[in-house]
Amino acid sequence: MAKNISNRKPNVKNLRSHSLIKTKKKQGINLQVVRLENGQRVRISARELRAIKKDQKVEA
Protein backbone atom coordinates (compact mmCIF):
# COMPACT_ATOMS: atom_id res chain seq x y z
CA MET A 1 0.00 0.00 0.00
CA ALA A 2 1.42 3.37 -1.00
CA LYS A 3 1.75 6.07 1.64
CA ASN A 4 0.74 9.63 0.75
CA ILE A 5 3.64 11.93 1.70
CA SER A 6 2.67 14.99 -0.32
CA ASN A 7 1.39 18.00 1.65
CA ARG A 8 -0.28 19.61 -1.35
CA LYS A 9 -4.03 20.22 -1.32
CA PRO A 10 -6.42 20.27 -4.31
CA ASN A 11 -7.19 23.60 -5.95
CA VAL A 12 -10.71 24.98 -5.47
CA LYS A 13 -12.22 27.24 -8.07
CA ASN A 14 -15.60 28.61 -9.10
CA LEU A 15 -17.24 27.65 -12.39
CA ARG A 16 -19.35 30.50 -13.77
CA SER A 17 -22.20 29.86 -16.18
CA HIS A 18 -23.77 32.38 -18.56
CA SER A 19 -26.44 33.03 -15.95
CA LEU A 20 -23.59 33.83 -13.49
CA ILE A 21 -24.39 30.90 -11.23
CA LYS A 22 -21.22 29.89 -9.44
CA THR A 23 -20.42 26.27 -8.61
CA LYS A 24 -17.42 25.13 -6.58
CA LYS A 25 -15.12 22.69 -8.38
CA LYS A 26 -12.17 20.82 -6.93
CA GLN A 27 -9.14 20.19 -9.16
CA GLY A 28 -7.07 17.32 -7.78
CA ILE A 29 -3.30 17.08 -7.90
CA ASN A 30 -1.40 14.65 -10.10
CA LEU A 31 -0.31 11.94 -7.63
CA GLN A 32 2.13 9.28 -8.81
CA VAL A 33 3.14 6.07 -7.04
CA VAL A 34 6.94 5.87 -6.81
CA ARG A 35 9.13 3.14 -5.35
CA LEU A 36 11.97 4.43 -3.17
CA GLU A 37 15.45 2.89 -2.97
CA ASN A 38 14.51 0.96 0.20
CA GLY A 39 11.56 -0.67 -1.62
CA GLN A 40 8.83 1.42 0.01
CA ARG A 41 6.08 2.80 -2.24
CA VAL A 42 5.02 6.41 -1.74
CA ARG A 43 2.53 8.69 -3.43
CA ILE A 44 3.96 12.11 -4.40
CA SER A 45 2.87 14.77 -6.83
CA ALA A 46 4.31 14.89 -10.34
CA ARG A 47 5.74 18.35 -9.68
CA GLU A 48 7.66 17.09 -6.62
CA LEU A 49 8.87 14.03 -8.56
CA ARG A 50 10.16 16.27 -11.34
CA ALA A 51 12.03 18.46 -8.82
CA ILE A 52 13.62 15.38 -7.19
CA LYS A 53 14.80 14.02 -10.54
CA LYS A 54 16.17 17.46 -11.47
CA ASP A 55 18.13 17.69 -8.18
CA GLN A 56 19.61 14.21 -8.70
CA LYS A 57 20.72 15.18 -12.20
CA VAL A 58 22.49 18.30 -10.90
CA GLU A 59 24.30 16.35 -8.12
CA ALA A 60 25.64 13.71 -10.53
Phi, psi and omega in degrees: 000130182278140179262135180275112181250000180280138179264002184286146180250157177291150176283144176240130180220166178257133171266130180247127177270178178295332178274009177065023172283132180254137180230130179288137177228139179254127178253111183288165178267159183275092181270135180238142176270124184233140176264126179280174181296330180276004177093355181281140177263133179229158179248112178232162182284157181296327178295316178294321179297319179296320180294321179296314179297323180294318179295321179294325180292322181290322181292328185283000000 
